[in-house]
Amino acid sequence: MTSPQYVNVGTDFHADWLEDIRVNKSGVERRVAALGAARPVSGEAQVAFLLKAISCIDLTTLAGDDTPGRVERLCAKARNPVRRDILAAFDMADMGLTTGAVCVYHGMIETAVKALEGTGIPVAAVSTGFPAGLAPMETRIEEIRRSVGAGAAEIDIVVTRAHVLTGNWPALYAEVKAFKEACGAAHMKAILSTGEHGSLTEVARASMVVMMAGADFIKTSTGMEAVNATLPVSLVMARMIRDFADRTGIKVGYKPAGGIRKAAEAVRYLVLMKEELGRDWLEPGLFRFGASALLGDIERQLETLATGIPSAPWRHAMA
Ligand SMILES: O=C[C@H](O)COP(=O)(O)O
């Protein structure tokens, strides 16, 4: 499956774009509670959303005990994410469904690139001292360069949270701009670790700063924080993507990551994207889930919808 690549060339640093940003938490919560209320997703629409969700997953393994064998199994799952008989029940066996990408640590890039050869599925690498992002700057830049050299088409960078927590926006801008330069032609996703920000206003300002610095995607979390992706944070980040597009004409992608494990949750995120940003953000070029276990639950739900009989997790090959 191909999807257009959107590139954010970035802008100069504009302190004035940040000054007016204030987020009303209860307003955000009310909007999230109302998501999709007008038209609940069921039947054929539910199947379409679940297949769409799969095409947008960055199928991820980020464990200290990852092995080439585990990454190869993950890649096999990325190539064929749903059992053929389940897809056939929806007349979708020949749709060429794959996940959006496979996401690994640097040391597993070459294994993943080899296992995905000929599929067009990109390999994403977490970088810049993931997950804390506290390695020396030169080391973080060098890590990006090496990952790109090893074949990663997408680089998920982590920002220095202290810059966000102290409101040092010029420092955050300079750091992310340097990361973007190191990425070259590779697509850069900026992980903000929003669960560690003090408020939704900080999330909004940090989102705006990293987009000015050239982030092609903004991403919630590493998956390692105590609080990872949430719908309120996603609403705030989506609104910033909209503001940035209004100011610059540039479309930036969105990647909620961490703790998204249920098919029903995935549908809520897609509804949020559709209602807040429009259909372009329902494609892998502008939307990804960072998730290690979501695919299994979606496949199970699809089997349940295909057969009318509740499916069990053990029925599905998991990477
Ligand atoms: O970026 C991806 C996350 O690390 C995945 O988190 P998860 O294992 O909670 O799905």
The ligand as an SDF file (V2000), in Angstrom:
LIG
                    3D

 10  9  0  0  0  0  0  0  0  0999 V2000
    6.1180    3.6230   20.1720 O   0  0  0  0  0  0  0  0  0  0  0  0
    5.6200    2.5800   20.5330 C   0  0  0  0  0  0  0  0  0  0  0  0
    5.4030    2.1880   21.9160 C   0  0  0  0  0  0  0  0  0  0  0  0
    6.6020    1.9570   22.5650 O   0  0  0  0  0  0  0  0  0  0  0  0
    4.5390    0.9680   21.9760 C   0  0  0  0  0  0  0  0  0  0  0  0
    3.9580    0.8970   23.2380 O   0  0  0  0  0  0  0  0  0  0  0  0
    3.0600   -0.3710   23.6630 P   0  0  0  0  0  0  0  0  0  0  0  0
    4.0110   -1.5100   23.8270 O   0  0  0  0  0  0  0  0  0  0  0  0
    2.4190    0.0540   24.9370 O   0  0  0  0  0  0  0  0  0  0  0  0
    2.0870   -0.6430   22.5700 O   0  0  0  0  0  0  0  0  0  0  0  0
  1  2  2  0
  2  3  1  0
  3  4  1  0
  3  5  1  0
  5  6  1  0
  6  7  1  0
  7  8  2  0
  7  9  1  0
  7 10  1  0
M  END
$$$$
